[in-house]
């Protein structure tokens, strides 16, 4: 079920290279990489590197009384990583090679969040 949800996110988001479900400890639970991106991206390493930074962002938001962080987006020149926090332990992310579909990726992550969390 988890794999099907991640595959659906990737297939329905134009420009998506892959999607990953990961713990904030940096351990990947499941991932799906688009056929066109196989061997071209290291989704697990990318998400792992950012997972520790995301924990820091979440702590900063709490200390500033902003409330819980729900979404995190990191936009670079060549790729964009869109993340949705599922719980205190897990997040789901989609890596986009075309940031023009950032909204679609964010929408599908939000839409899939409850199903992914229930399957965990």
C-alpha positions as CSV (number, residue, x, y, z in Angstrom):
1,X,0.0,0.0,0.0
2,X,2.8,2.5,0.9
3,X,4.5,1.8,-2.4
4,X,1.3,2.3,-4.4
5,X,0.7,5.7,-2.8
6,X,4.2,6.8,-3.5
7,X,4.0,5.6,-7.1
8,X,0.7,7.4,-7.5
9,X,2.2,10.7,-6.3
10,X,5.1,10.3,-8.8
11,X,3.0,9.3,-11.7
12,X,0.4,12.1,-11.1
13,X,2.9,14.9,-10.6
14,X,4.4,16.1,-13.8
15,X,8.2,16.6,-13.4
16,X,8.4,14.3,-10.3
17,X,11.6,12.2,-10.1
18,X,10.6,10.3,-7.1
19,X,8.7,10.2,-3.7
20,X,10.0,8.8,-0.4
21,X,8.5,8.0,3.0
22,X,11.2,8.6,5.7
23,X,11.6,8.9,9.4
24,X,13.1,12.1,10.8
25,X,15.9,9.8,12.0
26,X,17.0,9.6,8.3
27,X,15.9,6.0,7.8
28,X,13.8,5.4,4.6
29,X,10.7,3.3,4.9
30,X,9.8,3.1,1.2
31,X,10.5,5.0,-2.0
32,X,9.5,5.1,-5.6
33,X,11.7,6.6,-8.3
34,X,10.3,7.4,-11.8
35,X,11.6,5.2,-14.6
36,X,13.1,8.2,-16.3
37,X,15.0,9.2,-13.2
38,X,16.5,5.7,-12.4
39,X,20.2,6.0,-11.8
40,X,20.1,9.8,-12.1
41,X,19.0,10.8,-8.6
42,X,19.8,9.5,-5.1
43,X,16.5,10.2,-3.5
44,X,17.3,8.4,-0.3
45,X,20.5,10.4,0.3
46,X,18.8,13.7,-0.5
47,X,15.9,13.1,1.9
48,X,18.3,11.8,4.6
49,X,20.4,15.0,4.4
50,X,17.4,17.2,4.7
51,X,15.7,15.1,7.4
52,X,18.0,16.4,10.1
53,X,17.6,20.0,8.9
54,X,13.8,19.6,9.0
55,X,14.0,18.5,12.6
56,X,15.8,21.8,13.4
57,X,13.2,23.8,11.5
58,X,10.4,22.1,13.4
59,X,12.1,22.9,16.7
60,X,12.6,26.5,15.7
61,X,9.0,26.9,14.7
62,X,7.9,25.5,18.1
63,X,10.3,27.8,20.0
64,X,8.9,30.8,18.1
65,X,5.3,29.6,18.9
66,X,4.4,29.2,15.3
67,X,2.8,25.9,15.8
68,X,3.5,22.6,14.2
69,X,5.3,22.6,10.8
70,X,3.2,20.9,8.1
71,X,5.0,21.5,4.9
72,X,8.6,22.2,4.0
73,X,9.8,23.2,0.5
74,X,13.4,23.5,-0.6
75,X,13.8,24.9,-4.1
76,X,17.1,24.8,-5.9
77,X,18.2,25.7,-9.4
78,X,17.7,22.2,-10.7
79,X,15.4,20.4,-8.2
80,X,12.8,21.1,-5.7
81,X,12.0,18.9,-2.6
82,X,8.5,19.2,-1.2
83,X,7.8,17.6,2.1
84,X,4.7,16.9,4.2
85,X,5.1,16.1,7.8
86,X,3.0,13.0,8.7
87,X,3.7,12.7,12.4
88,X,6.5,13.4,14.9
89,X,8.4,10.5,13.4
90,X,7.7,10.5,9.7
91,X,7.5,12.7,6.6
92,X,6.8,12.1,2.9
93,X,8.6,14.0,0.2
94,X,8.5,14.3,-3.6
95,X,11.5,15.4,-5.6
96,X,10.7,17.6,-8.6
97,X,12.9,18.3,-11.6
98,X,10.4,20.8,-12.9
99,X,9.3,23.1,-10.2
100,X,6.4,24.4,-12.4
101,X,4.3,21.6,-10.8
102,X,5.1,22.4,-7.2
103,X,1.5,23.0,-6.3
104,X,0.4,19.7,-7.8
105,X,3.1,17.9,-5.8
106,X,2.1,19.7,-2.6
107,X,-1.6,18.9,-3.2
108,X,-0.9,15.2,-3.8
109,X,1.3,14.9,-0.7
110,X,-1.5,16.5,1.4
111,X,-4.1,14.3,-0.1
112,X,-2.1,11.1,0.5
113,X,-0.9,12.0,4.0
114,X,-3.8,10.3,5.9
115,X,-3.6,7.1,3.9
116,X,0.2,6.9,4.3
117,X,0.0,7.5,8.0
118,X,-2.7,4.8,8.4
119,X,-0.6,2.3,6.5
120,X,2.4,2.9,8.8
